[in-house]
Amino acid sequence: MDKVAERSGKEKVLRRLGGSLGDVGFKRTKPTFFTRPSGLVVEFIHLHKFTFAPDFRVHMGLRVTNDSFPAASLNGPDSEPYFCKGAPGGRRYNFRYHLDAETIERCVSEVTAYVRTIAEPWFETWRDLERLLSSVSPLSPDARSALRAAVEAGPDPTAVALTRKLLGAV
């Protein structure tokens, strides 16, 4: 598949995901980011399109709106373990697509199933602020401090603006 066709297929997948992930509250806010604000945190799904193939890897992350770190940290699990034989729970996902509508729809369906089955329980685990502030949190120490500051004193408008710029949502 040539690179122009590959990009076209990628955009078709991402546009269709906007609808299917919208059903669980995510909105496409950047070309490869789907976000869902949850209080002082933004839950996000990032789709990484491989350069060597028409295929994606799905990443999950949490961004504290009060965080001043200049990038969106991919601090959650990713889909890599689910591509291979011996995948957790025995379920493998196929995020590869071609030019035909059938593989584009299958890719969208597979990403959506991954988000519902794997991502949603992970996000649910971290909606408890006490747990998110604990040492087992996926947040960096600086992000935990930013969350603590937001809880105690309210959000910092400069950090919130940075989060909005990075993810397109708050």
N, C-alpha and C positions, 0 to 999 in steps of 0.2 A: 504494500500500500504506500502510495507517495505521501509526502509530508502534508501537502495541502488537503488531501482527502482525510488524513489522520486528524488534522486540526478540525476539520468540518465535523467529523464523527465525534470528537471530543466535545465540541460545543453542543451538539445535539444531545449527548448524554447529560451534560451539565444543565442544559435548559430543562430537560424532562425531569431531572432530579429536583429542580426547583419546585415542581408540583408535587412529586411524591414525598419529598422530605417536608414540604409544607404541611402535609397531613399530620406530622408529629411536631409541628411548631418551629421548624427550621426555615430560615429565609436565606436565599442566595444574596449575600451582601457584597461579595467580592467575586472575581471570576472563578476561583476555586475554593471559596469559603462559604459555608452555610452556618448561620449563627442562630442562637436562641438565648436571649437574655434571661437570666434567672437571678433576680435580686442584684447583689453586688458582683456577680460573676456572669460572664458570657460563656455559654457552652458552645463549642464549635466543632464542625467536621471540616476537614481539609482533604481535598482530593489531589493527590500528586500524580500527574500523568508522566509515565516513564518516557524518557527521550528515545529509548531503543525499541519501543513497541507500542501498539495501540492498546494500552493497558493502564490501570490505575492502582494505586495503593491508597487506602483510606486511613487517615489519622484523626484522632480525637484530641481535644484539648479544652482546658479551662483557662479563661483570662479574667483576672480580677480587674474590674473597671478602674480601680484606683492604682493599678500597677504602672510604673514609669519605665519598665523595661522596653527598649525600642523595637521589639519583635514579638510576634505571637509564638509563644513556646508550645511546641508539640509535646505536651507533658502527659498525654494519655497513651493508651495502647494504639497499635496500628494493626492493619489487616495481614501483615506478612505471615504470621503463623497459620493463617487460614488458607494459604495457597497450596500447601504441601500435604502429602500423605501423612497421616498421623495428626491432622489438625485437631485443635481442642474440641471436644464434643463430637469429633468425627465429621463435622460439617466443613466442607471446602467451599470457597466462594470463587466465582469467575468474573473478574472485572475487565475482561478483554472485550473489545468490540471490533467490528469490521464496518464496511460501508452499508451493509443491508440493515433494514429496519428491525429485523428479527434480533440480530446481535446487539443492536443499540438498546432495544427494549429489555433484552435479557440482562445486559450490563446494569441498566437502571434498576431493574427488579432485584438483582443480586446486591447492589449497593444498598438499596432500601431495606432488604432483608437483613443485611449486616448491621445497619444502623438500628433497626428495631430489636434484633436479637442480642447484639454484642454491645453497641454503643449506649443504648438507652439504660440498661442495667448499670453500666459503669457510671454514667452521669447521675443516675439516681443515688448511687452510693455516696457521691460527693455533694449532694444538696444540703446535707446537715452541716451547718457552719462550724459546730464544735469539732467534728471530724475533719473538716477541710482545714481548720487551723491547727490540727494536731501534727505530730512528727511523722505520721504515716501518710500525710497528704501528698498528692502529686505536685503540689505547688512548691516552687523554690522558697527558701527562707525569706527572700526579699518580697516575693508575692504574698506570702503569709503575713508578713509585716504590713504590707499595703492593705490587705484585707482587714487586719486587726485595726489599723488606723481608720479605715472607712466605717467599720462597725462603731468605733468609739467616737469619732469626730465628724463623720460624714465624708462623702467623696471629695477628692481633690479635683476641681474643674480642669486643670491642666492634664492630669493623668487620664481623666475620662475622655477628654478630647483626643489624646493619643490613642486610646483604645478604639474610639470611633474611627479614627483615621486608619488604624491597622486592620480592623475587622469590618468596618462599615456599619457597626451596630453598637448600641449600649442599652 
